């Protein structure tokens, strides 16, 4: 016949080993869930950073200067064509018999006015190109980056909800009713055998 004390000790040891095994499995599962969540969070962070990086690049001196120069050139061309007056020449009827000096003076004055208008158009184009770049490039990218970052932040917060449920499920896996039964039965058996009169 089997020794009841040894059987009780074996049951307790088996229950402890089973419980330890389940606890190790649960710890591995918790680590796996946390790693998966960290990877999901990392991907979302990279997406948010990509939008912010594009905005920072758009604000780089070379990009701003280049875009403003291109915009200013286009605007100046449009302003020049909109404000260009026909070259003022002294009417032939008025200049017949008049010295060429008068016609030359009128043409020189028209060219000066045209040059002044072109210089004014260039300054106006330079000024407006900055506002145009801000409104057509920087502002939309800023708004996109901000809304994207906010949305991804919400996703990151939402990722923590299933993580909690996954961790709780892993913790529940650590508890083994059979292990608890073996440990409890072994303890009761040892207690009984120790108190049993010899």
LUMMAR-204396 format. One record per residue: chain; residue number from 1; residue in three letters; x, y, z of N, C-alpha, C in turn. Coordinates in Angstrom, 2 decimals. Atoms other than C-alpha are relative to their C-alpha. Example, Ala and Ser with C-alpha at 12.3 -4.5 7.8 and 13.67 -1.06 7.14 Angstrom:
# LUMMAR-204396
A; 1; ALA; 0.89; -1.19; 0.00; 12.30; -4.50; 7.80; 0.90; 1.20; 0.00
A; 2; SER; -0.82; -1.19; -0.06; 13.67; -1.06; 7.14; -0.77; 1.09; 0.73
//
This chain:
# LUMMAR-204396
A; 1; UNK; 0.83; -1.16; 0.00; 0.00; 0.00; 0.00; 0.89; 1.24; 0.00
A; 2; UNK; -0.74; -1.26; 0.20; 1.08; 3.53; -0.65; 0.00; 0.80; 1.30
A; 3; UNK; -0.11; -0.84; -1.18; 2.26; 5.86; 2.09; -0.83; 1.26; -0.21
A; 4; UNK; 0.87; -1.16; 0.19; -0.46; 8.54; 2.57; 0.76; 1.32; 0.10
A; 5; UNK; -0.77; -1.25; -0.13; 2.10; 11.19; 3.59; 0.73; 0.31; -1.29
A; 6; UNK; -0.70; -0.19; 1.27; 4.15; 10.64; 0.42; -0.98; 0.38; -1.11
A; 7; UNK; 1.02; -0.31; 1.01; 0.98; 10.71; -1.69; -0.45; 1.46; 0.14
A; 8; UNK; 0.40; -1.40; -0.24; -0.05; 14.01; -0.08; 1.08; 0.96; -0.45
A; 9; UNK; -1.12; -0.85; 0.40; 3.40; 15.48; -0.64; 0.12; 0.03; -1.53
A; 10; UNK; -0.07; 0.08; 1.47; 3.38; 14.28; -4.27; -1.12; 0.83; -0.63
A; 11; UNK; 1.13; -0.78; 0.52; -0.07; 15.82; -4.84; 0.29; 1.49; 0.13
A; 12; UNK; -0.34; -1.42; -0.21; 1.10; 19.13; -3.36; 1.08; 0.43; -0.99
A; 13; UNK; -1.10; -0.34; 0.92; 4.31; 19.09; -5.41; -0.52; 0.06; -1.44
A; 14; UNK; 0.57; -0.01; 1.35; 2.38; 18.18; -8.58; -0.87; 1.23; -0.23
A; 15; UNK; 0.84; -1.20; 0.12; -0.12; 20.99; -7.94; 0.83; 1.26; -0.14
A; 16; UNK; -0.89; -1.17; 0.07; 2.67; 23.51; -7.36; 0.67; 0.06; -1.37
A; 17; UNK; -0.65; 0.03; 1.31; 4.45; 22.39; -10.54; -0.98; 0.39; -1.11
A; 18; UNK; 1.02; -0.33; 0.99; 1.22; 22.59; -12.55; -0.34; 1.50; 0.06
A; 19; UNK; 0.30; -1.43; -0.16; 0.44; 26.03; -11.12; 1.15; 0.86; -0.53
A; 20; UNK; -1.17; -0.73; 0.49; 4.00; 27.22; -11.86; 0.06; -0.03; -1.52
A; 21; UNK; 0.00; 0.14; 1.46; 3.77; 25.89; -15.42; -1.04; 0.94; -0.62
A; 22; UNK; 1.06; -0.88; 0.51; 0.47; 27.73; -15.97; 0.39; 1.48; 0.17
A; 23; UNK; -0.43; -1.39; -0.22; 1.93; 30.92; -14.46; 1.05; 0.41; -1.03
A; 24; UNK; -1.01; -0.30; 1.02; 4.90; 30.71; -16.85; -0.66; 0.21; -1.37
A; 25; UNK; 0.72; -0.16; 1.27; 2.55; 30.22; -19.83; -0.73; 1.35; -0.04
A; 26; UNK; 0.73; -1.27; -0.06; 0.48; 33.19; -18.69; 0.96; 1.18; -0.14
A; 27; UNK; -0.99; -1.08; 0.12; 3.61; 35.35; -18.32; 0.46; 0.15; -1.44
A; 28; UNK; -0.40; -0.06; 1.40; 4.70; 34.43; -21.86; -1.11; 0.62; -0.86
A; 29; UNK; 1.12; -0.54; 0.77; 1.24; 35.22; -23.18; -0.14; 1.50; 0.26
A; 30; UNK; 0.05; -1.44; -0.31; 1.21; 38.60; -21.37; 1.10; 0.75; -0.75
A; 31; UNK; -1.12; -0.63; 0.71; 4.63; 39.41; -22.82; -0.29; 0.09; -1.50
A; 32; UNK; 0.33; -0.01; 1.43; 3.40; 38.46; -26.31; -1.04; 1.10; -0.30
A; 33; UNK; 1.03; -1.02; 0.21; 0.30; 40.68; -25.98; 0.59; 1.41; 0.11
A; 34; UNK; -0.62; -1.31; -0.16; 2.40; 43.59; -24.74; 0.91; 0.33; -1.17
A; 35; UNK; -0.85; -0.22; 1.16; 4.87; 43.14; -27.58; -0.83; 0.34; -1.23
A; 36; UNK; 0.88; -0.30; 1.14; 2.05; 43.07; -30.15; -0.56; 1.41; 0.11
A; 37; UNK; 0.55; -1.34; -0.20; 0.55; 46.22; -28.63; 1.09; 1.05; -0.25
A; 38; UNK; -1.11; -0.94; 0.23; 3.96; 47.95; -28.64; 0.27; 0.17; -1.49
A; 39; UNK; -0.22; -0.06; 1.44; 4.35; 47.10; -32.33; -1.11; 0.82; -0.68
A; 40; UNK; 1.10; -0.81; 0.55; 0.89; 48.51; -33.13; 0.21; 1.48; 0.31
A; 41; UNK; -0.24; -1.39; -0.40; 1.75; 51.67; -31.20; 1.15; 0.61; -0.79
A; 42; UNK; -1.16; -0.49; 0.75; 5.11; 51.98; -32.97; -0.39; 0.37; -1.43
A; 43; UNK; 0.44; -0.27; 1.37; 3.46; 51.79; -36.40; -0.81; 1.30; -0.04
A; 44; UNK; 0.80; -1.23; -0.04; 0.96; 54.50; -35.43; 0.89; 1.22; 0.25
A; 45; UNK; -0.93; -1.11; -0.25; 3.77; 56.69; -34.06; 0.77; 0.37; -1.26
A; 46; UNK; -0.72; -0.28; 1.24; 5.70; 56.33; -37.31; -0.88; 0.72; -1.00
A; 47; UNK; 0.92; -0.69; 0.90; 2.62; 57.35; -39.30; -0.16; 1.47; 0.41
A; 48; UNK; 0.15; -1.38; -0.48; 2.19; 60.43; -37.11; 1.27; 0.80; -0.26
A; 49; UNK; -1.28; -0.69; 0.24; 5.89; 61.28; -37.40; 0.20; 0.33; -1.48
A; 50; UNK; -0.17; -0.23; 1.44; 5.76; 60.98; -41.20; -0.67; 1.31; -0.41
A; 51; UNK; 0.69; -1.26; 0.31; 3.20; 63.80; -41.42; 0.74; 1.19; 0.57
A; 52; UNK; -0.73; -1.10; -0.62; 5.19; 65.95; -39.04; 1.32; 0.24; -0.72
A; 53; UNK; -1.25; -0.15; 0.74; 8.40; 65.27; -40.96; -0.23; 0.72; -1.32
A; 54; UNK; 0.32; -0.68; 1.27; 6.74; 66.33; -44.23; -0.23; 1.49; 0.24
A; 55; UNK; 0.24; -1.41; -0.33; 5.64; 69.56; -42.56; 1.32; 0.71; 0.29
A; 56; UNK; -1.30; -0.60; -0.32; 9.14; 70.24; -41.21; 0.81; 0.20; -1.29
A; 57; UNK; -0.71; -0.14; 1.28; 10.60; 69.61; -44.68; -0.58; 1.16; -0.81
A; 58; UNK; 0.62; -1.09; 0.74; 8.08; 71.99; -46.22; 0.41; 1.36; 0.58
A; 59; UNK; -0.43; -1.24; -0.65; 9.23; 74.61; -43.71; 1.51; 0.24; -0.12
A; 60; UNK; -1.44; -0.16; 0.18; 12.89; 74.09; -44.63; 0.31; 1.20; -0.88
A; 61; UNK; -0.37; -1.23; 0.71; 14.66; 77.19; -45.91; 0.06; -0.21; -1.51
A; 62; UNK; -0.15; 0.23; 1.45; 15.50; 75.68; -49.31; -1.36; -0.18; -0.66
A; 63; UNK; 1.33; 0.22; 0.58; 11.92; 74.52; -49.90; -0.82; 1.28; -0.02
A; 64; UNK; 0.76; -1.25; -0.06; 10.39; 77.80; -48.76; 0.52; 0.99; -1.05
A; 65; UNK; -0.59; -0.96; 0.95; 12.83; 79.89; -50.81; -0.32; -0.40; -1.44
A; 66; UNK; 0.27; 0.46; 1.36; 12.40; 77.76; -53.93; -1.45; 0.18; -0.40
A; 67; UNK; 1.43; -0.12; 0.30; 8.62; 77.67; -53.75; -0.41; 1.46; -0.10
A; 68; UNK; 0.34; -1.43; 0.06; 8.42; 81.39; -53.03; 0.52; 0.63; -1.28
A; 69; UNK; -0.57; -0.56; 1.22; 10.72; 82.20; -55.94; -0.84; -0.40; -1.22
A; 70; UNK; 0.84; 0.46; 1.11; 8.66; 80.08; -58.32; -1.33; 0.72; 0.00
A; 71; UNK; 1.28; -0.70; -0.11; 5.44; 81.61; -57.02; 0.13; 1.47; -0.36
A; 72; UNK; -0.21; -1.42; 0.29; 6.87; 85.14; -57.22; 0.18; 0.22; -1.50
A; 73; UNK; -0.20; -0.14; 1.45; 7.99; 84.60; -60.82; -1.32; -0.12; -0.75
A; 74; UNK; 1.30; 0.17; 0.65; 4.56; 83.33; -61.83; -0.91; 1.21; 0.24
A; 75; UNK; 0.84; -1.16; -0.31; 2.79; 86.16; -60.02; 0.46; 1.25; -0.74
A; 76; UNK; -0.50; -1.19; 0.68; 5.06; 88.81; -61.49; -0.36; -0.03; -1.48
A; 77; UNK; 0.41; 0.12; 1.41; 4.36; 87.50; -64.97; -1.47; 0.37; -0.17
A; 78; UNK; 1.43; -0.32; 0.06; 0.64; 87.70; -64.28; -0.24; 1.49; 0.26
A; 79; UNK; 0.18; -1.43; -0.30; 0.90; 91.17; -62.72; 0.47; 0.86; -1.17
A; 80; UNK; -0.53; -0.79; 1.12; 3.04; 92.44; -65.59; -0.96; -0.02; -1.18
A; 81; UNK; 0.92; 0.05; 1.14; 0.57; 91.19; -68.19; -1.30; 0.75; 0.32
A; 82; UNK; 1.24; -0.70; -0.37; -2.35; 92.68; -66.22; 0.19; 1.52; 0.04
A; 83; UNK; -0.22; -1.45; -0.16; -0.73; 96.10; -65.71; 0.75; 0.61; -1.17
A; 84; UNK; -0.78; -0.54; 1.12; 1.19; 96.45; -68.96; -0.89; 0.90; -0.84
A; 85; UNK; 0.72; -0.94; 0.87; 0.03; 99.50; -70.82; 0.68; -0.04; -1.36
A; 86; UNK; -0.66; -0.05; 1.29; 0.61; 99.77; -74.50; 1.08; 1.08; 0.05
A; 87; UNK; -1.11; -0.95; 0.00; 3.88; 101.53; -75.13; -0.51; 1.32; -0.55
A; 88; UNK; 0.48; -1.32; 0.41; 3.02; 105.16; -75.25; 0.99; 0.61; -0.98
A; 89; UNK; -0.82; -0.67; 1.01; 4.34; 106.70; -78.38; -0.75; 1.25; -0.39
A; 90; UNK; 0.65; -1.26; 0.40; 3.66; 110.18; -79.42; -0.72; -0.24; -1.32
A; 91; UNK; 0.74; 0.21; 1.24; 0.95; 110.13; -82.06; 0.72; 0.66; -1.17
A; 92; UNK; -0.71; -0.47; 1.19; 2.31; 110.55; -85.53; -0.51; 1.35; -0.44
A; 93; UNK; 0.57; -1.28; 0.46; -0.08; 113.37; -86.32; 0.54; 1.15; 0.82
A; 94; UNK; -0.48; -1.08; -0.86; 1.15; 115.37; -83.36; 1.49; 0.23; -0.20
A; 95; UNK; -1.46; -0.15; 0.08; 4.79; 114.72; -83.97; 0.46; 0.41; -1.39
A; 96; UNK; -0.44; -0.45; 1.32; 4.80; 115.60; -87.63; 0.37; 1.45; 0.09
A; 97; UNK; -0.48; -1.37; -0.03; 6.75; 118.61; -87.87; 0.58; 0.35; 1.36
A; 98; UNK; -0.57; -0.27; -1.32; 7.64; 118.39; -84.16; 1.37; -0.64; 0.04
A; 99; UNK; -1.32; 0.59; -0.08; 11.19; 117.70; -83.24; -0.05; -1.42; 0.56
A; 100; UNK; -0.08; 1.39; -0.47; 12.14; 114.06; -82.61; 0.27; -0.05; 1.49
A; 101; UNK; -0.30; -0.06; -1.42; 13.21; 115.13; -79.15; -1.27; -0.20; 0.84
A; 102; UNK; 1.26; 0.14; -0.74; 9.57; 115.33; -78.00; -0.45; -1.46; -0.02
A; 103; UNK; 0.40; 1.41; 0.10; 8.77; 111.83; -79.28; 0.93; -0.87; 0.84
A; 104; UNK; -0.96; 0.77; -0.81; 11.95; 110.48; -77.65; -0.27; 0.18; 1.48
A; 105; UNK; 0.30; -0.27; -1.42; 11.06; 112.13; -74.32; -1.25; -0.74; 0.43
A; 106; UNK; 1.25; 0.70; -0.32; 7.54; 110.67; -74.43; 0.26; -1.50; 0.12
A; 107; UNK; -0.32; 1.43; -0.05; 8.91; 107.20; -75.19; 0.84; -0.34; 1.23
A; 108; UNK; -0.84; 0.23; -1.19; 11.54; 107.47; -72.41; -0.86; 0.03; 1.26
A; 109; UNK; 0.89; -0.09; -1.17; 8.85; 108.52; -69.91; -0.87; -1.26; 0.10
A; 110; UNK; 0.82; 1.21; 0.00; 6.65; 105.57; -70.94; 0.82; -1.21; 0.44
A; 111; UNK; -0.86; 1.11; -0.40; 9.58; 103.18; -70.54; 0.33; 0.06; 1.49
A; 112; UNK; -0.26; -0.14; -1.44; 10.37; 104.60; -67.07; -1.22; -0.45; 0.80
A; 113; UNK; 1.22; 0.41; -0.71; 6.76; 104.14; -66.01; -0.18; -1.51; -0.08
A; 114; UNK; 0.11; 1.45; 0.17; 6.77; 100.63; -67.41; 1.00; -0.71; 0.92
A; 115; UNK; -1.02; 0.59; -0.87; 10.02; 99.83; -65.51; -0.40; 0.15; 1.47
A; 116; UNK; 0.46; -0.19; -1.37; 8.59; 101.34; -62.30; -1.13; -0.97; 0.34
A; 117; UNK; 1.11; 0.93; -0.23; 5.43; 99.27; -62.68; 0.52; -1.44; 0.13
A; 118; UNK; -0.59; 1.35; -0.07; 7.52; 96.12; -63.30; 0.69; -0.21; 1.35
A; 119; UNK; -0.67; 0.10; -1.31; 9.60; 96.84; -60.15; -1.05; -0.14; 1.10
A; 120; UNK; 1.09; 0.08; -0.98; 6.40; 97.41; -58.16; -0.63; -1.40; -0.06
A; 121; UNK; 0.58; 1.34; 0.15; 4.95; 94.17; -59.57; 0.91; -1.07; 0.59
A; 122; UNK; -0.95; 0.95; -0.57; 8.13; 92.31; -58.57; -0.06; -0.01; 1.52
A; 123; UNK; 0.08; -0.08; -1.46; 7.93; 93.56; -54.98; -1.32; -0.57; 0.50
A; 124; UNK; 1.31; 0.52; -0.38; 4.22; 92.78; -54.80; -0.03; -1.52; -0.13
A; 125; UNK; -0.05; 1.46; 0.20; 4.84; 89.28; -56.19; 0.83; -0.66; 1.10
A; 126; UNK; -0.82; 0.56; -1.09; 7.61; 88.68; -53.62; -0.81; -0.06; 1.29
A; 127; UNK; 0.80; -0.06; -1.22; 5.29; 89.73; -50.82; -1.13; -1.03; -0.03
A; 128; UNK; 1.15; 0.90; 0.09; 2.30; 87.75; -52.04; 0.41; -1.46; -0.14
A; 129; UNK; -0.43; 1.39; 0.15; 4.34; 84.63; -52.81; 0.13; -0.67; 1.36
A; 130; UNK; -0.11; 0.57; -1.34; 4.99; 84.14; -49.10; -1.38; -0.37; 0.53
A; 131; UNK; 1.36; 0.29; -0.46; 1.29; 84.39; -48.24; -0.60; -1.17; -0.79
A; 132; UNK; 0.51; 1.09; 0.83; 0.48; 82.11; -51.16; 0.58; -1.34; 0.44
A; 133; UNK; -0.64; 1.25; -0.44; 3.00; 79.48; -50.00; -0.57; -0.44; 1.35
A; 134; UNK; 0.59; 0.35; -1.30; 1.64; 79.64; -46.46; -1.40; -0.58; -0.17
A; 135; UNK; 1.39; 0.43; 0.15; -1.96; 79.26; -47.63; -0.17; -1.26; -0.82
A; 136; UNK; 0.20; 1.16; 0.88; -1.48; 76.64; -50.32; 0.82; -1.21; 0.40
A; 137; UNK; -0.86; 1.13; -0.35; 1.27; 74.49; -48.80; 0.07; -0.23; 1.51
A; 138; UNK; -0.24; 0.17; -1.43; 2.02; 75.11; -45.13; -1.30; -0.22; 0.78
A; 139; UNK; 1.25; 0.11; -0.76; -1.52; 75.61; -43.83; -0.67; -1.36; -0.21
A; 140; UNK; 0.61; 1.33; 0.16; -2.96; 72.45; -45.46; 0.83; -1.12; 0.64
A; 141; UNK; -0.83; 1.05; -0.60; 0.03; 70.35; -44.36; -0.07; 0.05; 1.53
A; 142; UNK; 0.11; -0.13; -1.46; -0.22; 71.74; -40.82; -1.32; -0.60; 0.47
A; 143; UNK; 1.31; 0.53; -0.39; -3.92; 70.94; -40.66; -0.05; -1.52; -0.17
A; 144; UNK; -0.02; 1.45; 0.21; -3.39; 67.47; -42.13; 0.83; -0.70; 1.08
A; 145; UNK; -0.87; 0.60; -1.02; -0.54; 66.74; -39.74; -0.67; 0.01; 1.37
A; 146; UNK; 0.65; -0.10; -1.31; -2.50; 67.97; -36.72; -1.17; -0.98; 0.11
A; 147; UNK; 1.15; 0.90; -0.08; -5.67; 66.04; -37.56; 0.45; -1.46; -0.05
A; 148; UNK; -0.52; 1.36; 0.08; -3.69; 62.92; -38.49; 0.61; -0.42; 1.33
A; 149; UNK; -0.63; 0.32; -1.29; -1.67; 63.08; -35.27; -1.06; -0.21; 1.07
A; 150; UNK; 1.07; 0.14; -0.99; -4.83; 63.57; -33.23; -0.75; -1.32; -0.21
A; 151; UNK; 0.70; 1.25; 0.29; -6.57; 60.67; -34.98; 0.84; -1.20; 0.42
A; 152; UNK; -0.87; 1.12; -0.36; -3.58; 58.37; -34.54; 0.18; -0.10; 1.50
A; 153; UNK; -0.05; 0.02; -1.47; -3.35; 59.40; -30.89; -1.22; -0.68; 0.58
A; 154; UNK; 1.22; 0.69; -0.42; -6.95; 58.28; -30.50; 0.09; -1.50; -0.23
A; 155; UNK; -0.19; 1.43; 0.27; -6.09; 54.97; -32.14; 0.93; -0.63; 1.03
A; 156; UNK; -0.95; 0.53; -0.97; -3.15; 54.55; -29.79; -0.67; -0.19; 1.36
A; 157; UNK; 0.74; 0.13; -1.26; -5.41; 55.18; -26.82; -0.93; -1.20; -0.08
A; 158; UNK; 0.92; 1.13; 0.19; -7.91; 52.71; -28.23; 0.69; -1.34; 0.03
A; 159; UNK; -0.74; 1.26; -0.02; -5.21; 50.05; -28.60; 0.16; -0.54; 1.42
A; 160; UNK; -0.20; 0.44; -1.37; -4.88; 49.95; -24.82; -1.22; -0.70; 0.57
A; 161; UNK; 1.23; 0.65; -0.50; -8.50; 48.82; -24.36; 0.07; -1.51; -0.20
A; 162; UNK; -0.09; 1.46; 0.13; -8.09; 45.36; -25.92; 1.22; -0.58; 0.73
A; 163; UNK; -1.17; 0.49; -0.72; -4.65; 45.08; -24.33; -0.37; -0.38; 1.42
A; 164; UNK; 0.41; 0.30; -1.38; -6.22; 45.22; -20.88; -0.78; -1.31; 0.06
A; 165; UNK; 0.78; 1.24; 0.03; -8.68; 42.48; -21.82; 0.91; -1.20; -0.26
A; 166; UNK; -0.93; 1.08; 0.29; -5.86; 40.37; -23.27; 0.84; -0.36; 1.22
A; 167; UNK; -0.81; 0.26; -1.21; -3.76; 40.78; -20.11; -0.83; -0.70; 1.07
A; 168; UNK; 0.87; 0.66; -0.98; -6.71; 39.83; -17.92; -0.24; -1.46; -0.37
A; 169; UNK; 0.19; 1.39; 0.44; -7.31; 36.72; -20.05; 1.26; -0.82; 0.28
A; 170; UNK; -1.25; 0.70; -0.28; -3.63; 35.79; -19.70; 0.13; -0.27; 1.50
A; 171; UNK; -0.07; 0.21; -1.46; -3.82; 36.29; -15.92; -0.95; -1.11; 0.43
A; 172; UNK; 0.96; 1.05; -0.36; -6.91; 34.08; -15.76; 0.55; -1.38; -0.38
A; 173; UNK; -0.57; 1.28; 0.43; -4.98; 31.37; -17.61; 1.00; -0.54; 1.03
A; 174; UNK; -0.98; 0.43; -1.01; -2.46; 31.29; -14.76; -0.66; -0.84; 1.09
A; 175; UNK; 0.70; 0.77; -1.03; -5.09; 29.89; -12.40; -0.43; -1.35; -0.57
A; 176; UNK; 0.36; 1.35; 0.42; -5.50; 26.13; -12.70; -0.83; -0.66; 1.11
A; 177; UNK; 0.81; 0.65; -1.04; -8.41; 24.53; -10.81; 0.58; -1.35; 0.43
A; 178; UNK; -0.59; 1.29; -0.34; -6.68; 21.14; -10.99; 1.20; 0.19; 0.93
A; 179; UNK; -1.16; -0.26; -0.87; -3.49; 22.61; -9.50; -0.47; 0.40; 1.39
A; 180; UNK; 0.51; -0.42; -1.31; -5.50; 24.25; -6.73; -0.56; -1.20; 0.77
A; 181; UNK; 0.56; 1.20; -0.62; -7.29; 20.96; -6.07; 1.11; -0.91; 0.52
A; 182; UNK; -1.12; 0.85; -0.43; -4.01; 19.02; -5.92; 0.72; 0.61; 1.21
A; 183; UNK; -0.68; -0.66; -1.12; -2.37; 21.60; -3.64; -0.86; -0.10; 1.26
A; 184; UNK; 0.90; 0.06; -1.17; -5.42; 21.77; -1.37; -0.14; -1.40; 0.54
A; 185; UNK; 0.13; 1.40; -0.44; -5.85; 17.99; -1.29; 1.27; -0.48; 0.68
A; 186; UNK; -1.27; 0.40; -0.61; -2.15; 17.48; -0.57; 0.18; 0.62; 1.37
A; 187; UNK; -0.14; -0.65; -1.30; -2.24; 19.99; 2.27; -0.93; -0.65; 1.04
A; 188; UNK; 0.93; 0.66; -0.92; -5.31; 18.40; 3.79; 0.54; -1.37; 0.40
A; 189; UNK; -0.55; 1.34; -0.29; -3.72; 14.95; 3.48; 1.19; 0.07; 0.95
A; 190; UNK; -1.16; -0.13; -0.90; -0.46; 16.12; 5.10; -0.45; 0.40; 1.39
A; 191; UNK; 0.48; -0.40; -1.30; -2.36; 17.84; 7.87; -0.64; -1.14; 0.74
A; 192; UNK; 0.64; 1.15; -0.61; -4.42; 14.74; 8.52; 1.04; -1.02; 0.48
A; 193; UNK; -1.03; 0.98; -0.36; -1.36; 12.48; 8.49; 0.87; 0.48; 1.15
A; 194; UNK; -0.81; -0.50; -1.11; 0.52; 14.77; 10.86; -0.76; -0.06; 1.31
A; 195; UNK; 0.78; 0.00; -1.23; -2.34; 14.87; 13.38; -0.48; -1.41; 0.38
A; 196; UNK; 0.46; 1.39; -0.24; -3.18; 11.18; 13.08; 0.88; -0.61; 1.10
A; 197; UNK; -0.78; 0.64; -1.04; -2.18; 9.31; 16.20; 0.82; -1.16; -0.57
A; 198; UNK; -0.93; 1.03; 0.49; 0.70; 6.98; 15.67; -0.47; -1.40; 0.35
//
